[in-house]
Every structure is written in C-alpha cells, then in structure tokens.
Amino acid sequence: IMNNKDANSFGVYENITRGEFAEMIVKIMGVPLQYNVNNMTFDDVLPYDFPDQPYWNYKYVETAVKMGYIRGKSPRLFFPNDPLTRAEAAVIIARALNLVKSNADVDKDLVSLQKVFTDASSVDHYSISSILAINKAGYITGIANTVTAGSKATYRFEPLSNLSRADAAVIANRVMVKLKKL
C-alpha cells in the first residue's frame, strides 16, 4: 500500500505527499487503474514512470481523480509532491468511502464537530462534514490537548497540519480492517 522512503527507512516522521496519498487510497479501494496517457488531467502529473520517484505514480493520481476521491489544487495543477493536510486526508477518505451524504447539513455538522474538537472553528467549510464523518468512523482521531490535573480530556484536529507517513499508515490500516481487507 505504501513504499519505503528509501532502502533503509519508511520515513515515519516525514509528511505524506498528495501523490503518495492518492496512490495509497486507490490501492486500498482496489479499483482498476483508469488513465489515458494522451489525455492527462494535470500538467504537473506526467505520464512517465520515474525510477527515482517510487513514492507515487501518475496512474494512481489519474485514477483517484477519475474516481472522485481527490481534486487538483487549481485548474490543471495537482501538486503531487506537496504535503497533504489532515483536512485534505479527511475529505479524500470520506469521498472514497462515501461517508458524507450529498445533502449534509454543514452548519449542523459544525456544531457537532465543535463538541469533539476544540479547534473546530478553524476547519474550512468544505471539510467540516468529512472530518466529522471520518472521526465518527474512527479513521482519524484527535490530538490530545494538554489539560490540568482533574480536567476533562479535550482534543483538537489540527486541520492544516501536515499528515505524517506514520499517521497515513495507521489510517490505511484502520480503513482496510473496516473494509475487511486485513
């Protein structure tokens, strides 16, 4: 599902890239690859297999886009080597697993999200329902806040923080277990 960063390490502390996560989610979902080298979606995802770039492959990026799991950051640009944020990961997972209904009430979901995460007000509007859904499903959990003795534990989501490769591996495992692929 995920490749090592180099011959000696997985790169647990490194950020996962948009391209790596696209490849990971397509592999998890087990969908057939869908791409046309003569009609590429993005100008920055070239239809070549680079031997020195084992982390993601254009075939998976194109498939993830065609399946509706992921989108570019701007017209014709995907930025496959950019780090992926926790919010972006939530949206991709929610899309791939159809966790958010098309008629989701974002305002209602924000109220629910504020009960779960102390930083819910910093979540971008487009990702509110996805973050709530993937949290309810147990795929991405919160990060514990520092609390004083005797205080109730609280959590934050950190939507704009980059997702580490270790966190991506944990998410992949959780999704695959729920899908009965592990």
C-alpha positions in Angstrom: 0.0 0.0 0.0 2.9 2.4 0.9 6.5 2.2 -0.2 9.6 2.9 1.9 11.1 6.4 1.5 14.5 4.8 0.8 16.2 1.5 1.1 16.7 1.9 4.9 13.6 3.7 6.2 9.8 4.1 5.9 10.1 7.8 6.8 7.6 7.7 9.6 8.3 11.3 10.6 8.1 12.7 7.1 5.0 14.2 5.6 3.0 12.1 3.1 2.5 13.9 -0.2 -0.6 14.3 -2.2 0.6 11.9 -4.8 1.5 9.2 -2.2 -1.9 9.5 -0.6 -3.7 9.3 -3.9 -1.8 6.1 -4.7 -2.5 4.7 -1.2 -6.3 5.3 -1.4 -6.6 3.8 -4.8 -4.7 0.7 -3.7 -6.8 0.4 -0.5 -10.1 0.7 -2.5 -8.8 -1.8 -5.0 -10.3 -0.1 -8.1 -8.9 -0.8 -11.5 -6.5 1.9 -12.8 -8.1 4.4 -15.1 -5.8 6.7 -17.1 -5.2 7.9 -20.6 -1.6 9.0 -21.3 -2.9 11.1 -24.2 -5.4 12.9 -22.0 -3.9 13.7 -18.7 -5.9 15.7 -16.2 -2.9 17.7 -14.7 0.0 19.5 -16.3 2.2 18.6 -13.3 1.5 14.9 -13.3 3.4 13.5 -16.2 2.7 10.1 -17.8 6.1 8.6 -17.0 7.4 6.0 -14.6 10.3 7.7 -12.9 12.7 5.1 -11.4 13.9 7.7 -8.9 10.3 8.5 -7.8 9.0 5.3 -6.2 6.6 7.1 -3.9 3.7 7.8 -6.2 2.7 7.0 -9.8 0.7 9.1 -12.3 -1.6 6.1 -12.9 -2.9 6.2 -9.4 -3.3 10.0 -9.3 -5.3 9.9 -12.5 -7.4 7.0 -11.1 -8.1 8.8 -7.8 -9.2 11.9 -9.8 -11.4 9.9 -12.1 -13.0 8.1 -9.1 -13.7 11.4 -7.5 -11.5 10.8 -4.5 -9.2 13.8 -4.9 -9.1 17.0 -6.9 -6.4 19.4 -8.0 -5.3 22.5 -6.1 -6.0 24.7 -9.1 -7.0 24.2 -12.8 -4.7 21.7 -14.4 -2.4 21.5 -11.3 -2.3 18.8 -8.7 1.0 19.5 -6.9 1.7 15.8 -6.3 4.8 16.4 -4.2 3.1 18.9 -1.8 2.4 17.6 1.7 -1.2 16.6 2.4 -3.0 18.2 5.3 -5.1 16.3 7.8 -8.3 18.1 6.5 -7.4 17.1 2.9 -6.9 13.5 4.0 -10.3 13.5 5.8 -12.0 14.7 2.6 -10.3 12.1 0.4 -11.2 9.3 2.8 -14.8 10.5 3.1 -15.2 10.7 -0.6 -13.6 7.3 -1.3 -15.8 5.6 1.3 -18.9 7.7 0.6 -19.2 8.7 4.3 -20.8 12.1 3.6 -24.3 12.4 2.2 -24.8 14.9 -0.6 -27.4 16.7 1.5 -25.2 17.0 4.6 -26.1 20.0 6.8 -22.7 21.6 7.2 -23.9 24.1 9.9 -25.3 21.2 12.0 -22.1 19.2 11.4 -20.0 22.2 12.6 -22.0 22.2 15.9 -21.3 18.5 16.3 -17.6 19.0 15.4 -17.2 21.7 18.0 -18.3 19.2 20.6 -15.5 16.9 19.5 -12.6 19.2 18.7 -11.5 22.4 20.4 -10.2 23.8 17.1 -13.4 23.0 15.0 -13.8 26.7 14.3 -10.6 26.7 12.3 -11.8 23.9 10.0 -12.5 25.0 6.4 -16.2 24.9 5.4 -15.7 22.3 2.7 -14.1 19.7 5.0 -16.4 20.0 8.1 -18.7 17.1 7.2 -15.9 14.9 6.1 -13.9 15.5 9.3 -16.9 14.7 11.4 -17.6 11.5 9.4 -14.1 10.1 9.4 -13.8 10.8 13.1 -17.1 9.0 13.8 -15.9 6.1 11.7 -12.7 6.0 13.8 -10.3 6.6 10.9 -8.7 9.8 12.1 -8.8 10.7 15.8 -8.0 13.9 17.5 -4.7 15.1 19.1 -4.9 15.4 22.9 -4.8 18.8 24.3 -2.7 19.5 27.4 -5.0 19.6 30.4 -4.5 20.3 34.1 -5.0 17.6 36.7 -8.6 16.8 37.2 -9.8 18.4 34.0 -11.7 16.5 31.3 -9.6 15.4 28.3 -10.1 17.5 25.2 -8.9 17.0 21.6 -8.0 19.1 18.6 -8.0 18.1 14.9 -5.3 20.5 13.5 -6.8 20.5 10.0 -4.0 22.5 8.5 -1.2 20.3 9.9 0.5 18.0 7.5 -0.2 14.3 7.8 2.8 12.2 8.6 3.5 9.0 6.8 3.1 7.1 10.1 -0.4 8.6 10.5 -1.2 7.7 6.9 -0.1 4.1 7.6 -2.4 4.0 10.7 -5.3 5.3 8.7 -4.7 2.8 5.9 -4.7 0.0 8.5 -7.9 1.2 10.1 -9.7 1.6 6.7 -8.5 -1.8 5.5 -9.6 -3.5 8.7 -13.1 -1.9 8.4 -13.3 -3.0 4.8 -12.2 -6.5 5.8 -9.1 -6.3 3.6 -6.8 -7.2 6.5 
